[in-house]
Amino acid sequence: MDVTDIVLIPVIIGLTELLKVYGLPKKLLPIFSLVFGIGGGIFYLFPQDWKSGILGGIIMGLSASGLYSGSKTIVRKPPDDEEDGR
């Protein structure tokens, strides 16, 4: 993977933002970012080696979605008053 291949991360961000504009729920955006990353890794970065493409795609997809904020969006903690049963 070259430095110029990192340009795929903004492309993935743009595609997920486009899905957000068209009304895709925010919970699904990190998953689609990961799917776009894996697709880019397999078909653009490493078309001859799918294992490296998947690994590179996962790295790009997680980078594009923001690893922490993406997982925070998918798994939400209930508010404090719901945990106590109030």
C-alpha positions in Angstrom: 0.0 0.0 0.0 1.5 3.3 -1.1 0.9 6.8 0.4 -1.2 7.6 -2.6 -3.6 4.8 -1.8 -4.6 6.6 1.4 -6.7 8.9 -0.8 -9.3 6.1 -0.7 -10.1 7.1 2.9 -11.7 10.5 1.9 -13.5 8.7 -0.9 -15.0 6.2 1.6 -16.0 9.2 3.9 -17.7 10.8 0.9 -19.6 7.7 0.0 -20.9 7.3 3.6 -21.8 10.9 3.8 -23.8 10.5 0.6 -25.7 7.5 2.2 -26.4 9.7 5.3 -27.9 12.4 3.0 -30.2 9.8 1.5 -31.5 8.8 4.9 -29.5 5.7 6.0 -29.7 5.4 9.8 -26.6 6.6 11.6 -26.1 3.2 13.2 -25.4 1.6 9.8 -22.9 4.1 8.5 -19.8 2.6 10.2 -20.8 -0.8 8.8 -21.1 0.6 5.2 -17.8 2.4 5.7 -16.2 -0.9 6.5 -17.8 -2.5 3.5 -16.6 0.3 1.2 -13.1 -0.1 2.7 -13.0 -3.8 2.1 -14.3 -3.4 -1.4 -11.7 -0.7 -2.2 -9.0 -2.9 -0.6 -9.9 -6.0 -2.7 -10.6 -4.3 -6.0 -8.2 -1.4 -6.0 -5.3 -1.9 -3.6 -4.7 -5.6 -3.8 -6.6 -7.2 -6.7 -4.1 -10.1 -6.9 -4.2 -10.9 -3.1 -7.6 -10.8 -1.5 -6.3 -11.5 2.0 -4.2 -8.3 1.9 -7.1 -6.5 0.3 -9.4 -7.4 3.1 -6.9 -6.4 5.8 -6.1 -3.1 4.0 -9.8 -2.5 3.5 -10.6 -3.0 7.1 -7.9 -0.5 8.1 -9.2 2.0 5.6 -12.9 1.5 6.6 -12.1 1.8 10.3 -10.0 4.9 9.6 -12.8 6.5 7.5 -15.5 5.9 10.1 -13.4 6.9 13.0 -12.7 3.7 15.0 -14.0 5.0 18.3 -16.9 7.1 17.1 -18.1 4.3 14.8 -18.2 1.8 17.5 -19.8 4.3 19.8 -22.6 4.9 17.3 -23.3 1.2 16.8 -23.3 0.2 20.5 -25.1 2.8 22.6 -25.2 2.7 26.3 -28.7 3.3 27.8 -29.2 6.5 29.9 -28.6 6.1 33.6 -32.3 6.2 34.6 -33.1 3.2 32.3 -30.5 1.1 34.0 -32.0 1.6 37.4 -35.5 0.8 36.2 -36.9 4.3 37.1 
